[in-house]
Amino acid sequence: AACPLKEDLDWRQQLSSVTGPVDQDVVPPHQRKGPLWDWYRHLEQDGWQLDANSYSTAFRLKKTPGRTEADMKQLIASRPLCLGCSFNLGVADFYPASSGKEGVAVYLMQRFGVTAECSAFLCDDDNDMQLAAMVGKAFLPSISHASVEAAVAANPGNFVVQLTASDVQ
């Protein structure tokens, strides 16, 4: 391959108390060890539709027939404290609480010796605003949602917004 990917095993090891041993990627999700996979089994037994295909440190809770968004949000609120969760586009992702976009950003800043003020982030939606608030500059290709517009208005010096021709009429 022209540019092979290499997993950052230091990062992965930091997550192993929640995700289980690094070498269990080939094990089916319902047989994996760790609190993340205990939660996966709990949800699976409760009839929720899950996706762990190609995931080793997270899984996705999909829309499930007979379950409402309120059911999903209640479930998210009852997750184990060691798990973080992001809800976007009608699905929920579960992962170690120390992970997620914000956790990865902190890890990368520390690893490369860069301050938050000297860091930038390309974002596009309201689920990016927490990380956008952490870095020196957040670049937006457009305003995608009222919550994004409010975040930009609250801290305009933190954002660079790409305006289109229709934005400047």
N, C-alpha and C positions, 0 to 999 in steps of 0.2 A: 504494500500500500504506500502511496505517496506520503501520507501523513498519518501514521498509525497512532491510535489513541492508547494512552497508558494511564491506567487508573492510579490515582494518588492513594497509595496504601496507608500513608500516615493519617490522612483524613478518614479513610474507611475504618481504620483501627479505632479512632476516636468514637466512632458510632457503634462499635461492636457490643457494648454493654446493653444496647437496645436492639440492634439488628441481628445479634448472634455472630458466630464465627464467620470470618471472611471467606472461608473455603466452602460455604454451603450454597453457593449460587446454583449449582446443578441439582440441588435437592428441591423437590416440589414445595411450593410455599406452605402448604398445610403440614409439612413435615419439618420445617425449619425451626431452629431454636431461637429464643430471644423474646422479650416482651412485645416487640412489634408483631411477630408471627403468632404469639398467643392471642393478641387482639384480632388478627386476621382470622384465626380459627374460631374465635368467639362470634365474629360477625358472619362467617360462613355458616356456622351451625344455626345462627338465627335467621338464615335465609337471604341475607343481603348478597347482591351481585358484586363481585370483586374482580379486580384485574391486577395481577402481579407479573404479567408477561413482560419479560426483559427488565424487571425491577429487582434489585437486590437489597436496597435499603429503604424501600417505601412500597406502598401499594395504593391502589385507587378504589374507592367506593363509588360504584356507578349507580345511576338511576335504577331503581328496583321496582318492578310492578307491585302494586299494592302498598307501596311506601310513599309517603309524602315528603316534600322538602322539609316540613316541620319535623317529621320523624328523623330525617337525616341530621338536621341541626341539633336535635335533642341527643342523638347518638354521639355526635361530635363533641358536645359539651360533657358527655360522660366518659370520654376516652381516658386512659391512664395518663397520669401527669408526665410520664417520660416521653409521651408522644406529642408531636406538633401536628397541626392539620391546616391545610389550605383548602378553601372552598371557592371554586371558580367554574363557571359555565355548567353548573348543575352537577358537578362531581366533586368528591372530596378526596384529597391525597393525605395519607397518614405517613409519618416519618419521624425519626428521632427529634425531640424538642430542640436539641442543640443544632439541628440541621436546618433545612429550609433555605430560602434565598438569603435571609439575613445572617444565619449561622455560617453559611458558605462564604458570604462576603467578609465577615469578620475573620474567618480562617485564612482566606486569601490575602487580606490586608496584612495580617500578622506574618504569614509565610513569606511575603515579598517585601516586608518592611515598609509598607505604604500607609500613610494616615488616611482616615476617612475623608478629610478635606481635600486630599490629592487624588481621590478615587472618583470614577464616573460610572454611570449606569445608563444603559439604553432600555427604556421601559415603554409600556404601551397601554396599561390598563390599571384599574383601581387596585388590583391585587399586588401591584408593584410599588404602591405609594409608601409603604413602611420602609422598604429598602431605599427608595428614592430620597427619603428624609435622612438617611444615614450617611449618604455620600456627598461630596463637594458639589457635583453637578449631575443632574439627571436629564437625559435627552429624551424628548418625546416626539415621535413623528407626527402626532396629531393629538387632539383632545378627544378621547374616545368615550368619555362618560362624565356626567355631572360631578361625580366625586373626584375625578382627575382635575377637572376645571377648578374645583374648590381648593384642592391641594396646591395647585399652581398659584392661585390667587392668594393663598395664605403665606406662601414662601416663594415669591416670584424670582428671587435671586438664585434659588437652587435649581431652577429649571431652564432648559433651552427647548423651546417648542418650535418645530418646523411648521411654518404656516404655508398653506396651499393658496392658490389663486382665489378660491371661493372664500377663504378666511379674510381676505383683504379687500373685498368688493366695496 
